[in-house]
Amino acid sequence: MSPLLRRTVALAVAALAALIVLPVRAGADPASTQLGVADLTLLNGVRQAGLWEIPAGQMAAQKGTTVQIRQVGQAIANQHVQLDQLTVDAANKLGVTLPATPTAQQQGFVNQLQAARGIQFDQMFVTLLRGTHGFIFPVISAVRASTHNEVVRKLAAQASIFVMHHMQMLESTGLVQYAKLPPAAMSADQELFTAGTAHVNPGAGPSISSTLLWFLGAGVVGIAGIAAVRTMRGRRPGIEARTAAPRR
């Protein structure tokens, strides 16, 4: 094979190899530091839960009509202080800015508890906190199961323990009205993760179809064939000259 033919085939094969490798790189796993919409939902949700449940628990510790309600309220307030610090630490590691105030609905819960008295307060405290804990619990579990981020995964595991314990304490009061609990935050047909990710995967790109690769491969063969034909044509005059020489 002539040097020209070797160089042509080598160049074509290298180009094809690069295109074959490209979709493999594009389909690689996203960076472990990437945050998805669900990750941010968890960080914001846990943070805002603490912003209203800490004062709610402190109110229960003061206004509860029974020793059990007061103890449960104080325990929930104390544990939310711990969970809030874990959330802040995780957000600092990830460079995420957390909300500084509860939602309008959560502030409304606090206002209702401030206005309530006696048995009404006890029932309202248990109903509101058991409902909100039950609402966020499946979100935490879903993020724990599917997040790509190690920091978020650890926080979700910690939050799951806290929330489960709080639900158990609230249920121990005997005031939970299970028939009136709100539906879970996520159901089988709810698509929390389809909203996309917070950041585009670095280096990601469209994959290359097998049909395109087939045509590229055929192109390589064609290039090699054309080069071979041209090489052979270039050698024919020399061959004919050597054949014709004895006739002289």
PENORNOR-V137237 format. One record per helix or strand of 2 or more residues. SS is the DSSP state (helix for helix, strand for strand). FROM is the first residue (numbers start at 0). TO is the last residue. Records with the same first field share a line. If there is no record, write none. Layout:
SS=FROM-TO ; FROM-TO
//
This chain:
helix=2-25 ; 36-62 ; 66-93 ; 103-114 ; 117-145 ; 149-170 ; 177-179 ; 191-194 ; 209-244
//
